[in-house]
Structure formats: C-alpha cells, structure tokens
Amino acid sequence: MRTIGVGLIGSGYMGKCHALAWTGVHGVFDDTPIVRRVMLCEVEEGLARRRADEFGFEASTDDWRALIADPGVEVVSITTPNALHAQMAIAALEAGKHVWCEKPMAPSLDDSERMAAAARASGRVAILGYNYIQSPAVRLIARLMNEGAIGRLTHFRLEMDEDYMADPEAPFSWRAQASSGYGALDDFAVHPLSLIATLIGAPAQVFGEMSKPYPDRPDGGGRREVETFDIATALLRMADGVSGTIQVNRAAWGRKGRLQLQAFGAEGAIVFDQERFNEVALYVAEGPPETQGFRQILMGPAHPPYERFIAGPGHQMGFNELKVIEAHELINRILGRPALAIDFDAGLLIERTIHAIARSHREGRWVAVNEA
Ligand SMILES: NC(=O)c1ccc[n+]([C@@H]2O[C@H](COP(=O)([O-])OP(=O)(O)OC[C@H]3O[C@@H](n4cnc5c(N)ncnc54)[C@H](O)[C@@H]3O)[C@@H](O)[C@H]2O)c1
C-alpha cells in the first residue's frame, strides 16, 4: 500500500494540531495512504527530539532545510510564525515537496505572490491552514445557499473575536511585531475571508479601519511599543454588488473562538458561530407568523464528514477534527481527487484583500482589491 511521508516544521500551538491530524487521518478516512511521520524540526535540537518522541516522528532536527532535503519527506507542514512561511514554503516547493502551510501566507504581498508563483511552477500541491471552511456545518451552509434555501443573498456579516490579547499586561510576542503583519487582519480577518471565499465569492472593493487598544506591552523588565493592530473592521462590496462586513478583534474579553457568520437572503437567513460549530441556525420565511423562527440544526452523521468520526448524532466534533479533515483534503488533492481547500492562488486573493483593507485604512478611501 502507498505510504506518504510527512515532515513538520514548528511544534507549538498549530504544530501539535498538524501532528495530531497526521496521526489520525488514516484511521478516520480509510481511502488515505498510511502516513509516515518522518521528521520534526524545532528551533533547538533538544526540543525537536522531545516533540518528535511525543508526536511519533522518526527523526528530529533543528535545521528546517535538512527536513526539506530528506528524501522520505513528501509533504511539509509549516507551522512557524508568519514571517518564516515564505522562505520555508518556497524552498519546500522548489525541492519538489507538497506543502501544508499555516495561514496567513506571509506578511508582505510580494512574498505571498512569490509563494503562489513557486507553487504554480512546482506543479506540487500547496494549501493553507484555513480549517474553519472544513466543518460539516460550513459544508451544510454551502449546500443550503447553493440550493437557494434563503433565496438570493442580500447581505452578510462576519465577526471574529478572541481574548488572548485582551489583557493589557499580556507579554510582548511576535504577534505584536510588524514583521508578523498588520495584526488582527493577518491573524483573524483571513479566516472570515476564507469563509467568504468558500460560501460567497471574492470581494471587489473594501473600506477598512484598524486600531490598537494598547500602545505598549511588557517586554523583559520594561515595556515595548506594540507595532500591530489588534482590532480591524472592513466594509466589503462584492463584484455583483452584494454588501458585507467583517469585524475582527483579538482583544475581545470573553470571546474565546467566536467566528460568527450571518447570511441574509431574500427568503431567509443563516446564522453560524464557530464557538458552537456543531449547530447551524436556519430561518426560512414561510408559514404563519406565530410559528416562524430560527430552526437550530445539530450536526450528525447526515452532515458529512461527521459520520467518519462518530456514529452518534449531536455528540459534537472538535477543532482538531477540522485539521484531520484538512489533512484528508490535502491528500485528496495530492492524489488528484476533488478536494475542498484554499490553495496558494486562492490564498493570494485573501492576502490581496487584507492589503487592500490596510491601504484603505491608511488612505481613508474605498480601495479596489486588485489595486493592492
Ligand atoms: N489555522 C488556525 O486556526 C491557526 C491558529 C493559530 C495559529 N495559526 C498560525 O500558525 C502559525 C504558528 O502559530 P502558533 O500559534 O502555533 O505559534 P507558536 O509560537 O505556538 O508556534 C510556533 C513554533 O514554531 C517554532 N519555530 C520558530 N522558528 C522556527 C524555525 N526556524 N525552525 C523550526 N521551528 C521554528 C517555535 O519554536 C514554535 O514552537 C502562525 O502562522 C499562525 O498564524 C493558525
């Protein structure tokens, strides 16, 4: 039977999610080759060895170029900070490897363009970690919208909020450095934009605003100026004239993983929130007014690929299972099967949109996405 060899660069928050996905994907999806966890790379050899042992990787290294050069590595998972994605992804593609790179692509649009060009030139598969598009709920929403359950789309609103930067005394980290990007735009706005790309289409024009809730953060013994924006808002105009908004805030106390979508149509509405991602609320404008209302649909085996994980309806899937589905879609794409994924070309449109939002913030005017 065919096996597939993977290498993992970075073993922090997302690195563990990739490691678990690679561990589980064959057991969940029986049309998947057996995954060989070949090599794990971290900044320091001792850490790399520990993580490799924990996650079941055969070898470890502190040199990501050695991981990419290893002939047993067919797919490279990149889960390092944003500023490192471009050099690692491009080197992997040039070495003939497939790439699964965490979002966003890169802080600069030039680097994102170079990544997309490298993917095209390589003929290899390169996808981004836009896990939220993978849930059974989002697949159901796509189906409902395509089948006209809420009629013609008239307006949409997406919000993404978490509170890991809400404490003004949270220490300075790479996320507060301009080298990581704009801040909430790269960290968060790209996720709502991945849902918009999957469910609605491509924004044509944007009007953006960004703000910094805290000017500095503790760093060593002193304080260091925050270079990124933790809050961002954008008005969106789609090519067909439909309007929408995205509002993102990584300093939103009380919000833990909120990614809320409201889609309004001529005949109904859909509401979804990632904090309750096993549920979809559907409103259909029909029947007598006294019994009209949102219907709460609980995910179960009727909502693929839920049934791959557990037979019982309403037993709830979790975040790491989205990463297992994402790994499966990546393998589908590698094997030439239909696959749901945001590849580097589709990711580039998302990057252009956030750069257009930032430009609109700087220049105080509507900006066309293709101007960015
Ligand atoms: N898809 C999602 O929902 C999601 C969620 C969180 C983070 N992310 C993305 O994942 C990426 C990583 O974020 P994180 O929260 O896991 O960060 P993290 O700081 O927890 O982990 C990054 C890891 O990379 C390692 N690393 C840094 N430089 C390295 C190098 N040269 N070689 C090898 N390893 C190196 C670090 O030691 C660290 O363990 C970011 O791009 C972030 O935007 C995606």
The ligand as a Gaussian input file, in Angstrom:
#p B3LYP/6-31G(d) Opt

LIG

0 1
 N       -5.356000      27.781000      11.472000
 C       -5.561000      28.316000      12.664000
 O       -6.695000      28.315000      13.157000
 C       -4.395000      28.911000      13.396000
 C       -4.470000      29.136000      14.784000
 C       -3.336000      29.649000      15.431000
 C       -2.184000      29.928000      14.708000
 N       -2.163000      29.723000      13.357000
 C       -0.952000      30.031000      12.559000
 O        0.025000      29.047000      12.870000
 C        1.338000      29.632000      12.820000
 C        2.043000      29.361000      14.139000
 O        1.283000      29.915000      15.172000
 P        1.309000      29.243000      16.628000
 O        0.212000      29.883000      17.385000
 O        1.350000      27.754000      16.506000
 O        2.715000      29.777000      17.161000
 P        3.631000      29.147000      18.272000
 O        4.535000      30.232000      18.712000
 O        2.822000      28.406000      19.302000
 O        4.465000      28.014000      17.495000
 C        5.439000      28.319000      16.550000
 C        6.536000      27.256000      16.675000
 O        7.477000      27.425000      15.611000
 C        8.771000      27.187000      16.131000
 N        9.772000      27.804000      15.267000
 C       10.064000      29.130000      15.129000
 N       11.072000      29.303000      14.259000
 C       11.411000      28.068000      13.824000
 C       12.411000      27.600000      12.921000
 N       13.249000      28.413000      12.286000
 N       12.510000      26.259000      12.719000
 C       11.671000      25.407000      13.370000
 N       10.728000      25.797000      14.236000
 C       10.594000      27.118000      14.463000
 C        8.706000      27.791000      17.518000
 O        9.753000      27.324000      18.361000
 C        7.323000      27.379000      17.979000
 O        7.324000      26.130000      18.634000
 C        1.134000      31.120000      12.529000
 O        1.334000      31.348000      11.171000
 C       -0.315000      31.363000      12.916000
 O       -0.911000      32.421000      12.178000
 C       -3.230000      29.202000      12.703000

